[in-house]
Amino acid sequence: MSVPWEALIPFGLLTAMFGVAGTLVNVTQRVQNQGKPPRYSTDNWDAMKMNRDSQLTGHQRGQSVSNLA
């Protein structure tokens, strides 16, 4: 059975566009998280620590060793 070669161009374009879209979503999430992977299933302790980090550094993912806010 022959391969419909003209169908490979749209297939390649769709595959490339899904790849580009997924990469852009990943890059934007990492930029918003200062290069760190996203947090999943955060509990009350994590929320408290994110609030503390936000007050110390101005960003939820930023961390500081300074004990003065």
C-alpha positions in Angstrom: 0.0 0.0 0.0 1.4 3.4 -0.9 1.9 6.2 1.5 0.0 9.4 0.9 3.0 11.7 0.9 0.9 14.9 0.6 -0.6 14.1 4.0 2.8 14.1 5.7 3.2 17.9 5.4 0.1 18.8 7.5 1.0 16.0 9.9 4.4 17.4 10.4 3.1 20.9 10.8 0.6 19.8 13.5 3.3 17.8 15.3 5.6 20.7 15.2 3.0 23.2 16.5 2.0 20.9 19.4 5.7 20.6 20.3 6.2 24.3 20.1 3.1 25.1 22.2 4.1 22.6 24.8 7.6 23.9 25.0 6.3 27.5 25.3 4.0 26.5 28.2 6.8 24.8 30.0 9.2 27.7 29.5 6.6 30.3 30.7 5.9 28.2 33.8 9.6 27.9 34.6 10.1 31.6 34.1 7.3 32.4 36.5 8.7 29.9 39.1 12.3 31.4 38.8 13.6 28.3 36.9 12.2 25.8 39.4 9.6 23.1 38.6 6.0 23.7 39.6 4.7 22.7 43.0 2.0 20.1 43.3 -0.3 19.2 46.3 0.8 21.9 48.6 -0.5 21.7 52.2 -0.9 24.3 54.9 2.8 24.2 55.8 3.8 24.8 52.3 1.3 27.7 52.0 2.7 29.2 55.2 6.3 28.9 53.9 5.3 30.4 50.5 3.7 33.3 52.3 6.9 33.8 54.4 9.1 33.6 51.3 6.9 36.1 49.6 7.2 38.6 52.5 11.0 38.1 52.7 11.9 38.2 49.0 8.8 39.5 47.1 8.3 36.2 45.3 6.7 32.9 46.4 9.6 30.9 45.0 12.4 33.1 46.3 14.2 32.0 49.4 16.4 33.9 51.8 18.4 33.1 54.9 17.8 36.5 56.4 15.6 36.3 59.5 14.5 39.9 59.2 11.4 40.7 57.1 
